[in-house]
Amino acid sequence: MISEPVQKPKVILVGVSVRTTNAEEASPNGRLPQLWETYFGSNTLLQTGVNNPHLIYAVYTDYESDATGAYTVLIGHEAGDDAGQSDSNYPHVVVPESKYIVFTTKKGLVQEVVAQAWGEIWEYFKERPEARSYTGDFELYDSRSFDPTNTEVQIYIAVK
């Protein structure tokens, strides 16, 4: 399912991150599975001062160019007013205020539905007049109802 464009305010996120490319993620050397393991093994969920701790963001930011270049992925949470600002153990990213098109995955195995949705997103932007801004895209997970075998994820793509 694809939404009409929505405006979202700036958000500061704190978590764990890695730099990668889509080509690397399509190979056996992909870094994202390990990043998720690092996230779940870290204490960012227990970190005091995060806003909406039930919401897990997987943010794609700091794009080198477009979907073919390198980018940074941060998995984490909304930083509170004082969350993590002095904690050098966790990186922060600022996702600027932007207009987004929201793609909602089908329900199913998380790895499968998210990968399928990204394929659909890349195809969508090949055929549509909207252009991605590459300022910060994110997957949004709600841990209150998260079942990795039957999940539905919202993917926010920033557009110009």
VEXDREN-2710 file (C-alpha; in Angstrom, 1 decimal):
% VEXDREN-2710
k/r/px/py/pz
1/MET/0.0/0.0/0.0
2/ILE/1.3/3.5/-0.9
3/SER/0.1/6.7/0.8
4/GLU/-0.4/10.2/-0.4
5/PRO/2.6/12.3/0.6
6/VAL/2.8/13.2/4.3
7/GLN/4.9/15.9/6.0
8/LYS/7.0/14.7/9.0
9/PRO/8.9/17.0/11.4
10/LYS/12.7/16.7/12.0
11/VAL/13.6/13.8/14.3
12/ILE/16.9/13.0/16.0
13/LEU/17.7/9.3/16.4
14/VAL/20.2/7.5/18.5
15/GLY/21.3/3.9/18.0
16/VAL/23.8/1.7/16.3
17/SER/25.0/2.2/12.7
18/VAL/27.0/0.9/9.8
19/ARG/27.9/2.2/6.3
20/THR/27.0/-0.1/3.4
21/THR/25.7/-0.2/-0.2
22/ASN/22.8/-2.1/-1.8
23/ALA/25.3/-4.2/-3.8
24/GLU/27.0/-5.3/-0.6
25/GLU/23.7/-6.1/1.0
26/ALA/22.7/-8.3/-2.0
27/SER/25.9/-10.3/-1.4
28/PRO/26.7/-12.8/1.4
29/ASN/28.7/-10.1/3.0
30/GLY/25.8/-7.8/3.8
31/ARG/26.2/-5.8/7.0
32/LEU/22.5/-5.3/7.9
33/PRO/21.8/-8.6/9.6
34/GLN/24.8/-8.1/11.9
35/LEU/23.6/-4.5/12.6
36/TRP/20.2/-5.9/13.7
37/GLU/22.0/-8.4/16.0
38/THR/24.1/-5.6/17.4
39/TYR/21.0/-3.5/18.0
40/PHE/19.1/-6.3/19.8
41/GLY/22.3/-7.1/21.8
42/SER/22.9/-3.5/22.9
43/ASN/21.1/-1.5/25.6
44/THR/19.7/1.2/23.4
45/LEU/16.2/0.0/24.4
46/LEU/17.1/0.5/28.0
47/GLN/18.7/3.9/27.5
48/THR/16.9/6.6/29.5
49/GLY/15.5/9.6/27.8
50/VAL/14.4/8.1/24.5
51/ASN/11.0/9.2/23.2
52/ASN/8.5/6.5/22.2
53/PRO/10.8/3.5/23.1
54/HIS/8.4/1.1/21.5
55/LEU/9.1/2.6/18.0
56/ILE/12.2/1.2/16.3
57/TYR/13.6/3.1/13.4
58/ALA/15.9/1.7/10.7
59/VAL/17.1/5.0/9.1
60/TYR/18.9/5.2/5.7
61/THR/20.9/8.5/5.6
62/ASP/24.1/10.2/4.5
63/TYR/23.6/8.9/1.0
64/GLU/26.7/9.2/-1.2
65/SER/24.5/9.7/-4.3
66/ASP/21.4/7.7/-4.8
67/ALA/20.3/4.0/-4.4
68/THR/23.5/2.9/-6.1
69/GLY/25.9/4.6/-3.8
70/ALA/27.0/4.1/-0.2
71/TYR/24.7/5.1/2.7
72/THR/24.6/4.9/6.5
73/VAL/22.0/2.8/8.3
74/LEU/21.2/3.6/12.0
75/ILE/18.8/1.3/14.0
76/GLY/17.5/3.0/17.1
77/HIS/15.1/5.3/18.7
78/GLU/14.0/8.9/18.9
79/ALA/16.4/10.8/21.1
80/GLY/14.7/12.7/23.9
81/ASP/15.7/16.3/24.7
82/ASP/18.7/15.1/26.7
83/ALA/18.9/11.5/25.5
84/GLY/22.4/10.4/24.5
85/GLN/23.6/13.9/23.8
86/SER/26.6/13.3/26.0
87/ASP/26.8/9.5/25.4
88/SER/29.6/9.0/22.8
89/ASN/28.9/5.3/22.7
90/TYR/25.9/5.7/20.3
91/PRO/25.8/7.6/17.1
92/HIS/23.1/10.2/16.3
93/VAL/21.5/11.1/13.1
94/VAL/19.2/14.0/12.3
95/VAL/16.5/13.2/9.8
96/PRO/15.3/16.6/8.5
97/GLU/11.7/17.7/8.2
98/SER/10.5/16.3/4.9
99/LYS/7.7/15.2/2.7
100/TYR/7.4/11.4/2.6
101/ILE/5.6/8.7/0.6
102/VAL/4.8/5.8/3.0
103/PHE/4.9/2.3/1.7
104/THR/3.3/-0.4/3.9
105/THR/4.6/-3.9/3.5
106/LYS/2.4/-7.0/3.3
107/LYS/2.2/-9.1/6.5
108/GLY/4.7/-11.9/6.7
109/LEU/8.3/-12.9/7.6
110/VAL/10.1/-9.6/8.3
111/GLN/13.1/-10.2/6.1
112/GLU/11.0/-11.2/3.2
113/VAL/8.4/-8.5/3.3
114/VAL/10.9/-5.7/3.8
115/ALA/13.2/-6.9/1.0
116/GLN/10.1/-7.2/-1.3
117/ALA/8.9/-3.7/-0.4
118/TRP/12.3/-2.2/-1.2
119/GLY/12.2/-3.8/-4.6
120/GLU/8.8/-2.3/-5.2
121/ILE/10.0/1.1/-4.0
122/TRP/12.9/1.1/-6.4
123/GLU/10.5/0.2/-9.3
124/TYR/8.0/2.8/-8.2
125/PHE/10.5/5.6/-8.4
126/LYS/11.7/4.4/-11.9
127/GLU/8.2/4.9/-13.3
128/ARG/6.8/7.9/-11.4
129/PRO/7.2/11.7/-11.5
130/GLU/8.1/12.0/-7.8
131/ALA/11.8/12.1/-7.1
132/ARG/13.5/10.8/-4.0
133/SER/15.4/13.5/-2.0
134/TYR/17.8/11.0/-0.3
135/THR/17.8/13.1/2.9
136/GLY/16.7/10.3/5.2
137/ASP/14.4/7.3/4.6
138/PHE/13.3/5.0/7.4
139/GLU/11.5/1.8/8.2
140/LEU/9.3/2.1/11.3
141/TYR/8.6/-0.9/13.5
142/ASP/6.3/-1.0/16.6
143/SER/7.8/-3.3/19.2
144/ARG/4.5/-3.6/21.0
145/SER/3.1/-5.8/18.3
146/PHE/6.2/-7.0/16.6
147/ASP/6.2/-10.6/15.5
148/PRO/9.1/-11.3/13.1
149/THR/7.1/-14.2/11.4
150/ASN/4.0/-12.1/10.7
151/THR/4.9/-8.4/10.7
152/GLU/3.8/-5.3/8.7
153/VAL/6.3/-2.4/8.4
154/GLN/5.9/1.2/7.2
155/ILE/8.7/2.5/5.0
156/TYR/9.0/6.3/4.7
157/ILE/10.7/7.6/1.6
158/ALA/11.6/11.3/1.5
159/VAL/10.6/13.0/-1.7
160/LYS/11.3/16.4/-3.3
END
